[in-house]
Each structure stands twice: as C-alpha cells, then as structure tokens.
Amino acid sequence: MKNWRNMTVKWTRVVTDIIEGKLRLQFAEGWQAIKFDSTNWHRHQMKSQLKAMDVLATHNDQHWWIEIKNCEGFETANLPRLSPIDSAEVLKVKAFVKKNGLKRHVRITRKKLFIVDEVVKKMRDTLLSLTFARRFEEPELLAFSQWCGSDK
C-alpha cells in the first residue's frame, strides 16, 4: 500500500490546446506550440511547394516536431505504407519496364509513400520552411525558427 502523505503533486496549468483529428494535445505553461500546417506562413507561402509536420512545440532548448497518423478504419488500404518493400504489383510493373528497355523513360513509384519516407519528407520540408521563415523574419514563427541559421 502506498503512503500518500509523502507524495507531492504538482499541478501544471495547460496554456495551449491543439486539436489534431480526434486527438487533443495539451502543452503546459512555458511551452509554445502551433499547428504548423495551419499557419498563415505555411498555407500562403509554402503550401504549394512543401509538406509540413502537424505540430511544432518549443520550450527552452527543447523542440518537438509532431506528426500524427491515424489509419483507423483504413488499416487495409494503409498496410502497404507500413513496409519499405514495394507491393507485388509495383515489382511486376518495374520488371516489365526493365525488360522492355523503358527504364530511362519511365519512373515507377508507389501511389502512397512508405510512412517513414513520408515523415522524413515532412521533416525536411518543415526545416526548409522554418529556415525561410527566419530569413524573412516571419513573426508567427520566430519562436520556432530562431535556431535555424545564424544571426551573422
């Protein structure tokens, strides 16, 4: 049995609430968090060219980039995304292209990326977007872009 008298409970006030799909992310006092793919910067300056992580959060020297994936209800359709190995259909088409000497004319890719590749692309694009935001001193993103590049 636990001795509850010697326990200390620290209540933390939730300052930022972010809803992403069916999830609610709560960030405590001191954290700055934004739904990055909904910012004006991303929607109006970067959207057509770059992908983005869902949520950015920062506190002191901590930077969290959060990407949320919910495949609930679409498990079968998303199963190929969970493996880096191409499906039998893709392999068959690649073999046909190679056999017929079309490799330099045709590029065969999956319709949906392997989930790890998708997240890596979003991370890369988010870093690039934040670097541009810092360069253009985008006020909405200063807390998240200040570590991109130097002040020189």
mmCIF file of the C-alpha atoms, coordinates in Angstrom:
data_MODEL
# 
_entry.id   MODEL 
# 
loop_
_atom_site.group_PDB 
_atom_site.id 
_atom_site.type_symbol 
_atom_site.label_atom_id 
_atom_site.label_alt_id 
_atom_site.label_comp_id 
_atom_site.label_asym_id 
_atom_site.label_entity_id 
_atom_site.label_seq_id 
_atom_site.pdbx_PDB_ins_code 
_atom_site.Cartn_x 
_atom_site.Cartn_y 
_atom_site.Cartn_z 
_atom_site.occupancy 
_atom_site.B_iso_or_equiv 
_atom_site.pdbx_formal_charge 
_atom_site.auth_seq_id 
_atom_site.auth_comp_id 
_atom_site.auth_asym_id 
_atom_site.auth_atom_id 
_atom_site.pdbx_PDB_model_num 
ATOM 1   C CA . MET A 1 1   ? 0.000   0.000  0.000   1.00 0.00 ? 1   MET A CA 1 
ATOM 2   C CA . LYS A 1 2   ? 1.327   3.438  -0.915  1.00 0.00 ? 2   LYS A CA 1 
ATOM 3   C CA . ASN A 1 3   ? 1.951   6.141  1.640   1.00 0.00 ? 3   ASN A CA 1 
ATOM 4   C CA . TRP A 1 4   ? 0.042   9.022  0.029   1.00 0.00 ? 4   TRP A CA 1 
ATOM 5   C CA . ARG A 1 5   ? 1.015   11.558 2.725   1.00 0.00 ? 5   ARG A CA 1 
ATOM 6   C CA . ASN A 1 6   ? 4.608   11.776 1.480   1.00 0.00 ? 6   ASN A CA 1 
ATOM 7   C CA . MET A 1 7   ? 3.688   12.319 -2.159  1.00 0.00 ? 7   MET A CA 1 
ATOM 8   C CA . THR A 1 8   ? 3.924   15.698 -3.821  1.00 0.00 ? 8   THR A CA 1 
ATOM 9   C CA . VAL A 1 9   ? 1.550   16.588 -6.600  1.00 0.00 ? 9   VAL A CA 1 
ATOM 10  C CA . LYS A 1 10  ? 2.454   19.423 -8.923  1.00 0.00 ? 10  LYS A CA 1 
ATOM 11  C CA . TRP A 1 11  ? -0.420  20.865 -10.893 1.00 0.00 ? 11  TRP A CA 1 
ATOM 12  C CA . THR A 1 12  ? 0.546   22.309 -14.231 1.00 0.00 ? 12  THR A CA 1 
ATOM 13  C CA . ARG A 1 13  ? -1.706  24.800 -15.924 1.00 0.00 ? 13  ARG A CA 1 
ATOM 14  C CA . VAL A 1 14  ? -2.471  23.941 -19.546 1.00 0.00 ? 14  VAL A CA 1 
ATOM 15  C CA . VAL A 1 15  ? -1.878  27.006 -21.678 1.00 0.00 ? 15  VAL A CA 1 
ATOM 16  C CA . THR A 1 16  ? -2.030  25.677 -25.225 1.00 0.00 ? 16  THR A CA 1 
ATOM 17  C CA . ASP A 1 17  ? -4.586  23.215 -26.522 1.00 0.00 ? 17  ASP A CA 1 
ATOM 18  C CA . ILE A 1 18  ? -4.182  21.871 -30.058 1.00 0.00 ? 18  ILE A CA 1 
ATOM 19  C CA . ILE A 1 19  ? -6.719  19.602 -31.716 1.00 0.00 ? 19  ILE A CA 1 
ATOM 20  C CA . GLU A 1 20  ? -5.466  17.331 -34.496 1.00 0.00 ? 20  GLU A CA 1 
ATOM 21  C CA . GLY A 1 21  ? -8.127  14.968 -35.773 1.00 0.00 ? 21  GLY A CA 1 
ATOM 22  C CA . LYS A 1 22  ? -9.556  13.176 -32.739 1.00 0.00 ? 22  LYS A CA 1 
ATOM 23  C CA . LEU A 1 23  ? -6.535  13.971 -30.558 1.00 0.00 ? 23  LEU A CA 1 
ATOM 24  C CA . ARG A 1 24  ? -6.119  16.838 -28.148 1.00 0.00 ? 24  ARG A CA 1 
ATOM 25  C CA . LEU A 1 25  ? -2.544  17.870 -27.396 1.00 0.00 ? 25  LEU A CA 1 
ATOM 26  C CA . GLN A 1 26  ? -2.103  19.952 -24.265 1.00 0.00 ? 26  GLN A CA 1 
ATOM 27  C CA . PHE A 1 27  ? 1.040   21.959 -23.614 1.00 0.00 ? 27  PHE A CA 1 
ATOM 28  C CA . ALA A 1 28  ? 1.887   23.287 -20.174 1.00 0.00 ? 28  ALA A CA 1 
ATOM 29  C CA . GLU A 1 29  ? 2.810   26.810 -19.214 1.00 0.00 ? 29  GLU A CA 1 
ATOM 30  C CA . GLY A 1 30  ? 6.153   27.810 -20.701 1.00 0.00 ? 30  GLY A CA 1 
ATOM 31  C CA . TRP A 1 31  ? 5.629   25.827 -23.894 1.00 0.00 ? 31  TRP A CA 1 
ATOM 32  C CA . GLN A 1 32  ? 4.856   27.489 -27.198 1.00 0.00 ? 32  GLN A CA 1 
ATOM 33  C CA . ALA A 1 33  ? 3.017   25.259 -29.644 1.00 0.00 ? 33  ALA A CA 1 
ATOM 34  C CA . ILE A 1 34  ? 1.371   25.754 -33.009 1.00 0.00 ? 34  ILE A CA 1 
ATOM 35  C CA . LYS A 1 35  ? -0.455  23.676 -35.551 1.00 0.00 ? 35  LYS A CA 1 
ATOM 36  C CA . PHE A 1 36  ? 2.251   24.348 -38.137 1.00 0.00 ? 36  PHE A CA 1 
ATOM 37  C CA . ASP A 1 37  ? 0.442   23.104 -41.216 1.00 0.00 ? 37  ASP A CA 1 
ATOM 38  C CA . SER A 1 38  ? -2.377  25.581 -40.411 1.00 0.00 ? 38  SER A CA 1 
ATOM 39  C CA . THR A 1 39  ? -0.201  28.685 -40.015 1.00 0.00 ? 39  THR A CA 1 
ATOM 40  C CA . ASN A 1 40  ? -0.624  31.556 -42.467 1.00 0.00 ? 40  ASN A CA 1 
ATOM 41  C CA . TRP A 1 41  ? 3.036   31.143 -43.406 1.00 0.00 ? 41  TRP A CA 1 
ATOM 42  C CA . HIS A 1 42  ? 2.603   27.530 -44.448 1.00 0.00 ? 42  HIS A CA 1 
ATOM 43  C CA . ARG A 1 43  ? -0.830  27.925 -46.053 1.00 0.00 ? 43  ARG A CA 1 
ATOM 44  C CA . HIS A 1 44  ? 0.006   31.048 -48.072 1.00 0.00 ? 44  HIS A CA 1 
ATOM 45  C CA . GLN A 1 45  ? 3.779   30.988 -48.594 1.00 0.00 ? 45  GLN A CA 1 
ATOM 46  C CA . MET A 1 46  ? 4.803   27.328 -48.636 1.00 0.00 ? 46  MET A CA 1 
ATOM 47  C CA . LYS A 1 47  ? 1.778   25.063 -49.090 1.00 0.00 ? 47  LYS A CA 1 
ATOM 48  C CA . SER A 1 48  ? 2.003   24.527 -52.815 1.00 0.00 ? 48  SER A CA 1 
ATOM 49  C CA . GLN A 1 49  ? 5.673   23.554 -52.661 1.00 0.00 ? 49  GLN A CA 1 
ATOM 50  C CA . LEU A 1 50  ? 6.326   21.947 -49.274 1.00 0.00 ? 50  LEU A CA 1 
ATOM 51  C CA . LYS A 1 51  ? 4.823   19.423 -46.870 1.00 0.00 ? 51  LYS A CA 1 
ATOM 52  C CA . ALA A 1 52  ? 4.729   20.160 -43.136 1.00 0.00 ? 52  ALA A CA 1 
ATOM 53  C CA . MET A 1 53  ? 4.765   18.481 -39.752 1.00 0.00 ? 53  MET A CA 1 
ATOM 54  C CA . ASP A 1 54  ? 1.432   18.767 -37.927 1.00 0.00 ? 54  ASP A CA 1 
ATOM 55  C CA . VAL A 1 55  ? 2.554   20.437 -34.699 1.00 0.00 ? 55  VAL A CA 1 
ATOM 56  C CA . LEU A 1 56  ? 5.662   22.317 -33.573 1.00 0.00 ? 56  LEU A CA 1 
ATOM 57  C CA . ALA A 1 57  ? 6.328   22.899 -29.885 1.00 0.00 ? 57  ALA A CA 1 
ATOM 58  C CA . THR A 1 58  ? 9.222   24.552 -28.103 1.00 0.00 ? 58  THR A CA 1 
ATOM 59  C CA . HIS A 1 59  ? 10.255  25.122 -24.507 1.00 0.00 ? 59  HIS A CA 1 
ATOM 60  C CA . ASN A 1 60  ? 13.705  26.387 -23.552 1.00 0.00 ? 60  ASN A CA 1 
ATOM 61  C CA . ASP A 1 61  ? 16.107  24.272 -25.647 1.00 0.00 ? 61  ASP A CA 1 
ATOM 62  C CA . GLN A 1 62  ? 13.558  21.570 -26.469 1.00 0.00 ? 62  GLN A CA 1 
ATOM 63  C CA . HIS A 1 63  ? 11.977  21.424 -29.911 1.00 0.00 ? 63  HIS A CA 1 
ATOM 64  C CA . TRP A 1 64  ? 9.263   18.902 -30.669 1.00 0.00 ? 64  TRP A CA 1 
ATOM 65  C CA . TRP A 1 65  ? 8.057   18.256 -34.189 1.00 0.00 ? 65  TRP A CA 1 
ATOM 66  C CA . ILE A 1 66  ? 4.956   16.092 -34.080 1.00 0.00 ? 66  ILE A CA 1 
ATOM 67  C CA . GLU A 1 67  ? 3.420   14.202 -36.997 1.00 0.00 ? 67  GLU A CA 1 
ATOM 68  C CA . ILE A 1 68  ? 0.165   12.397 -36.277 1.00 0.00 ? 68  ILE A CA 1 
ATOM 69  C CA . LYS A 1 69  ? -1.018  9.472  -38.369 1.00 0.00 ? 69  LYS A CA 1 
ATOM 70  C CA . ASN A 1 70  ? -4.386  7.836  -37.805 1.00 0.00 ? 70  ASN A CA 1 
ATOM 71  C CA . CYS A 1 71  ? -5.133  4.885  -40.054 1.00 0.00 ? 71  CYS A CA 1 
ATOM 72  C CA . GLU A 1 72  ? -8.166  3.776  -38.041 1.00 0.00 ? 72  GLU A CA 1 
ATOM 73  C CA . GLY A 1 73  ? -10.809 2.439  -40.376 1.00 0.00 ? 73  GLY A CA 1 
ATOM 74  C CA . PHE A 1 74  ? -8.353  2.347  -43.289 1.00 0.00 ? 74  PHE A CA 1 
ATOM 75  C CA . GLU A 1 75  ? -5.989  -0.337 -41.998 1.00 0.00 ? 75  GLU A CA 1 
ATOM 76  C CA . THR A 1 76  ? -6.089  -2.496 -45.131 1.00 0.00 ? 76  THR A CA 1 
ATOM 77  C CA . ALA A 1 77  ? -5.590  0.444  -47.504 1.00 0.00 ? 77  ALA A CA 1 
ATOM 78  C CA . ASN A 1 78  ? -2.658  1.717  -45.414 1.00 0.00 ? 78  ASN A CA 1 
ATOM 79  C CA . LEU A 1 79  ? -0.928  -1.641 -44.921 1.00 0.00 ? 79  LEU A CA 1 
ATOM 80  C CA . PRO A 1 80  ? 1.467   -1.097 -47.885 1.00 0.00 ? 80  PRO A CA 1 
ATOM 81  C CA . ARG A 1 81  ? 2.613   2.194  -46.291 1.00 0.00 ? 81  ARG A CA 1 
ATOM 82  C CA . LEU A 1 82  ? 3.921   0.279  -43.284 1.00 0.00 ? 82  LEU A CA 1 
ATOM 83  C CA . SER A 1 83  ? 6.507   -1.663 -45.297 1.00 0.00 ? 83  SER A CA 1 
ATOM 84  C CA . PRO A 1 84  ? 9.515   -0.336 -47.232 1.00 0.00 ? 84  PRO A CA 1 
ATOM 85  C CA . ILE A 1 85  ? 9.110   -3.235 -49.674 1.00 0.00 ? 85  ILE A CA 1 
ATOM 86  C CA . ASP A 1 86  ? 7.195   -2.487 -52.874 1.00 0.00 ? 86  ASP A CA 1 
ATOM 87  C CA . SER A 1 87  ? 3.973   -4.427 -53.464 1.00 0.00 ? 87  SER A CA 1 
ATOM 88  C CA . ALA A 1 88  ? 3.876   -7.346 -55.899 1.00 0.00 ? 88  ALA A CA 1 
ATOM 89  C CA . GLU A 1 89  ? 2.063   -5.145 -58.430 1.00 0.00 ? 89  GLU A CA 1 
ATOM 90  C CA . VAL A 1 90  ? 4.750   -2.445 -58.333 1.00 0.00 ? 90  VAL A CA 1 
ATOM 91  C CA . LEU A 1 91  ? 7.523   -5.054 -58.630 1.00 0.00 ? 91  LEU A CA 1 
ATOM 92  C CA . LYS A 1 92  ? 5.751   -6.620 -61.624 1.00 0.00 ? 92  LYS A CA 1 
ATOM 93  C CA . VAL A 1 93  ? 5.492   -3.255 -63.424 1.00 0.00 ? 93  VAL A CA 1 
ATOM 94  C CA . LYS A 1 94  ? 9.148   -2.447 -62.637 1.00 0.00 ? 94  LYS A CA 1 
ATOM 95  C CA . ALA A 1 95  ? 10.194  -5.799 -64.122 1.00 0.00 ? 95  ALA A CA 1 
ATOM 96  C CA . PHE A 1 96  ? 8.126   -5.108 -67.259 1.00 0.00 ? 96  PHE A CA 1 
ATOM 97  C CA . VAL A 1 97  ? 9.680   -1.647 -67.679 1.00 0.00 ? 97  VAL A CA 1 
ATOM 98  C CA . LYS A 1 98  ? 13.188  -3.041 -67.248 1.00 0.00 ? 98  LYS A CA 1 
ATOM 99  C CA . LYS A 1 99  ? 12.587  -5.995 -69.586 1.00 0.00 ? 99  LYS A CA 1 
ATOM 100 C CA . ASN A 1 100 ? 11.302  -3.699 -72.345 1.00 0.00 ? 100 ASN A CA 1 
ATOM 101 C CA . GLY A 1 101 ? 14.146  -1.183 -72.072 1.00 0.00 ? 101 GLY A CA 1 
ATOM 102 C CA . LEU A 1 102 ? 11.915  1.620  -70.789 1.00 0.00 ? 102 LEU A CA 1 
ATOM 103 C CA . LYS A 1 103 ? 13.769  2.294  -67.542 1.00 0.00 ? 103 LYS A CA 1 
ATOM 104 C CA . ARG A 1 104 ? 15.273  5.596  -68.716 1.00 0.00 ? 104 ARG A CA 1 
ATOM 105 C CA . HIS A 1 105 ? 11.850  6.808  -69.941 1.00 0.00 ? 105 HIS A CA 1 
ATOM 106 C CA . VAL A 1 106 ? 9.570   5.650  -67.138 1.00 0.00 ? 106 VAL A CA 1 
ATOM 107 C CA . ARG A 1 107 ? 9.749   6.023  -63.381 1.00 0.00 ? 107 ARG A CA 1 
ATOM 108 C CA . ILE A 1 108 ? 7.666   3.670  -61.286 1.00 0.00 ? 108 ILE A CA 1 
ATOM 109 C CA . THR A 1 109 ? 6.736   4.796  -57.774 1.00 0.00 ? 109 THR A CA 1 
ATOM 110 C CA . ARG A 1 110 ? 4.192   3.894  -55.161 1.00 0.00 ? 110 ARG A CA 1 
ATOM 111 C CA . LYS A 1 111 ? 0.971   5.866  -55.076 1.00 0.00 ? 111 LYS A CA 1 
ATOM 112 C CA . LYS A 1 112 ? 1.498   6.437  -51.334 1.00 0.00 ? 112 LYS A CA 1 
ATOM 113 C CA . LEU A 1 113 ? 4.963   6.709  -49.796 1.00 0.00 ? 113 LEU A CA 1 
ATOM 114 C CA . PHE A 1 114 ? 6.345   4.337  -47.176 1.00 0.00 ? 114 PHE A CA 1 
ATOM 115 C CA . ILE A 1 115 ? 5.291   6.079  -43.958 1.00 0.00 ? 115 ILE A CA 1 
ATOM 116 C CA . VAL A 1 116 ? 8.896   6.626  -42.808 1.00 0.00 ? 116 VAL A CA 1 
ATOM 117 C CA . ASP A 1 117 ? 9.753   8.291  -46.131 1.00 0.00 ? 117 ASP A CA 1 
ATOM 118 C CA . GLU A 1 118 ? 6.665   10.499 -45.811 1.00 0.00 ? 118 GLU A CA 1 
ATOM 119 C CA . VAL A 1 119 ? 7.647   11.679 -42.319 1.00 0.00 ? 119 VAL A CA 1 
ATOM 120 C CA . VAL A 1 120 ? 11.264  12.273 -43.420 1.00 0.00 ? 120 VAL A CA 1 
ATOM 121 C CA . LYS A 1 121 ? 9.986   14.418 -46.321 1.00 0.00 ? 121 LYS A CA 1 
ATOM 122 C CA . LYS A 1 122 ? 7.774   16.410 -43.942 1.00 0.00 ? 122 LYS A CA 1 
ATOM 123 C CA . MET A 1 123 ? 10.708  16.921 -41.551 1.00 0.00 ? 123 MET A CA 1 
ATOM 124 C CA . ARG A 1 124 ? 12.964  18.101 -44.380 1.00 0.00 ? 124 ARG A CA 1 
ATOM 125 C CA . ASP A 1 125 ? 10.304  20.449 -45.765 1.00 0.00 ? 125 ASP A CA 1 
ATOM 126 C CA . THR A 1 126 ? 9.496   21.821 -42.299 1.00 0.00 ? 126 THR A CA 1 
ATOM 127 C CA . LEU A 1 127 ? 13.172  22.587 -41.697 1.00 0.00 ? 127 LEU A CA 1 
ATOM 128 C CA . LEU A 1 128 ? 13.394  24.328 -45.065 1.00 0.00 ? 128 LEU A CA 1 
ATOM 129 C CA . SER A 1 129 ? 10.204  26.291 -44.409 1.00 0.00 ? 129 SER A CA 1 
ATOM 130 C CA . LEU A 1 130 ? 11.412  27.397 -40.964 1.00 0.00 ? 130 LEU A CA 1 
ATOM 131 C CA . THR A 1 131 ? 14.746  28.456 -42.455 1.00 0.00 ? 131 THR A CA 1 
ATOM 132 C CA . PHE A 1 132 ? 12.897  30.640 -44.974 1.00 0.00 ? 132 PHE A CA 1 
ATOM 133 C CA . ALA A 1 133 ? 10.644  31.970 -42.199 1.00 0.00 ? 133 ALA A CA 1 
ATOM 134 C CA . ARG A 1 134 ? 13.707  33.002 -40.208 1.00 0.00 ? 134 ARG A CA 1 
ATOM 135 C CA . ARG A 1 135 ? 15.289  34.623 -43.255 1.00 0.00 ? 135 ARG A CA 1 
ATOM 136 C CA . PHE A 1 136 ? 12.123  36.659 -43.846 1.00 0.00 ? 136 PHE A CA 1 
ATOM 137 C CA . GLU A 1 137 ? 11.617  37.281 -40.102 1.00 0.00 ? 137 GLU A CA 1 
ATOM 138 C CA . GLU A 1 138 ? 8.124   35.799 -40.095 1.00 0.00 ? 138 GLU A CA 1 
ATOM 139 C CA . PRO A 1 139 ? 6.714   36.917 -36.694 1.00 0.00 ? 139 PRO A CA 1 
ATOM 140 C CA . GLU A 1 140 ? 4.287   33.995 -36.377 1.00 0.00 ? 140 GLU A CA 1 
ATOM 141 C CA . LEU A 1 141 ? 7.218   31.548 -36.389 1.00 0.00 ? 141 LEU A CA 1 
ATOM 142 C CA . LEU A 1 142 ? 10.026  33.376 -34.572 1.00 0.00 ? 142 LEU A CA 1 
ATOM 143 C CA . ALA A 1 143 ? 9.947   31.075 -31.541 1.00 0.00 ? 143 ALA A CA 1 
ATOM 144 C CA . PHE A 1 144 ? 10.252  28.038 -33.816 1.00 0.00 ? 144 PHE A CA 1 
ATOM 145 C CA . SER A 1 145 ? 12.710  29.339 -36.410 1.00 0.00 ? 145 SER A CA 1 
ATOM 146 C CA . GLN A 1 146 ? 15.205  31.205 -34.213 1.00 0.00 ? 146 GLN A CA 1 
ATOM 147 C CA . TRP A 1 147 ? 17.624  28.255 -34.164 1.00 0.00 ? 147 TRP A CA 1 
ATOM 148 C CA . CYS A 1 148 ? 17.660  27.933 -37.992 1.00 0.00 ? 148 CYS A CA 1 
ATOM 149 C CA . GLY A 1 149 ? 20.876  29.522 -39.215 1.00 0.00 ? 149 GLY A CA 1 
ATOM 150 C CA . SER A 1 150 ? 22.910  32.196 -37.530 1.00 0.00 ? 150 SER A CA 1 
ATOM 151 C CA . ASP A 1 151 ? 22.444  35.877 -36.782 1.00 0.00 ? 151 ASP A CA 1 
ATOM 152 C CA . LYS A 1 152 ? 25.518  36.793 -38.838 1.00 0.00 ? 152 LYS A CA 1 
# 
